[in-house]
Amino acid sequence: MPTLSPFRPLRFNPEFFSNLGLLISPPYDVIGPALREQLAEQAPFNIVRLILPAGSQPYAEASQLLADWKQSGVVVQDPQEAIYPYRQTFTHPQTNQRIVRTGFMATLRLAPFSAGEILPHERTLSGPKQDRLRLMLATHANLEPIFGIYADPAGATTAVLNAATKQELPTIDAMDSEGIRHEVWQMTEAETIQQLKTHLQGNPAFIVDGHHRYETALRYQELAREGSNEPIGALPCDWIMIFLAPMNDPGLLILPTHRLVHSLPTFNFGQVLEQLREDFLVTTPVAPADGLALLQQHESRPSYLLSDGNVCAVVVAKDSETATRLTSPENPAAVRSLDVSLLHDHLFERLLGITQQQQLEQTNLRYVKNATEALAAPGTNGVQLAVLMNPTRLEQVVEVATSGGVMPQKSTFFYPKLASGLLMNPLG
């Protein structure tokens, strides 16, 4: 397990704001222009103004804005180091079940992935990292946490967190615009913090969201350490703010991300289905609702619901070896067995001719979370095919990360996202 530490975060001054829900936002990478405008208009101090600065000189403006907020007392730094239990209470978007996810926020000592202390499962892109680095260099802060998970089969850390949250009222209690409740407690007792750290020893952490921010922090550390002989861990740049949840937490929900294929020069759905019949069981036609139910029944094998807007088909791999046989042999077995790997390697690249580079650049692919939206898309805005999927399973995420492999883009969607604006980690 990597080294964890309590920290003294910046946060919005509770004496100034009675409704923190107006100030928080989703992470930067899921905020489009319309949502950004909505959040910015919602409150003059919404965190979106820092994490997605607008204007002709956005990074300089973010730097000045954070400085102004500190100077005016809009944000204040907690006087005492703490670890922060964080609970999200939300409704499952498909079943309406009430779910609670609990973990904690701390700072984590940065280490290269090769050290095996913290492991990724996702390939990163240079553009987002350059953007986040410029923002970090301007603000000298982790403005948003990354999201990690860890093994705790005996529930020892859960017991510590539950005890801490039962003893006190939350320091932060905010309801966001989606109806998700965010509660944060302060855990300052040295003995309790040490108990938590002790229970975490000996196991790696796995990044499930925030890969670009983690790699950006490594680059920031490299730049900030130029000319320094201080040991690793001695400087603020050696640490990153992280939310960690145990793998067995019942609130760890992964939802699927569906694919929309668009703008192909030629596309014949009937021909695609015939090609798929060689390796898949194809059921067509099916009603969309029946197709979704059938898709869920086959979650143990690679399976997809395909629609061109006129016809829906459920395709299921004929056997457990289909994915391994039809995916890139360059990848570890844990990667090759994934639904999403088979989809990208076989259907997208081999049958539809969408190269790996085009997939990375999203030349012919778009991604949507909502199944109804995905099914309605073919025939609009150049969309030719909707591919609906089952979610990646948590054990698959761990297996891929442990194997040293990486998944295709948008393979996991841990719902809900962590809120930005609850805590910020100053680096200078």
PyMOL commands that set and color helices and strands:
alter all, ss='L'
color gray80, all
select helices_A, chain A and resi 20-22+28-30+33-42+48-51+58-72+113-115+126-139+156-167+190-199+211-224+236-238+269-276+288-297+322-326+333-336+339-351+356-361+371-376+394-403
alter helices_A, ss='H'
color red, helices_A
select strands_A, chain A and resi 4-5+10-12+75-77+84-91+98-109+118-119+141-142+146-150+172-175+181-184+205-209+239-246+253-255+258-262+280-283+303-307+312-317+365-368+383-389+413-415+425-426
alter strands_A, ss='S'
color yellow, strands_A
deselect
rebuild
show_as cartoon
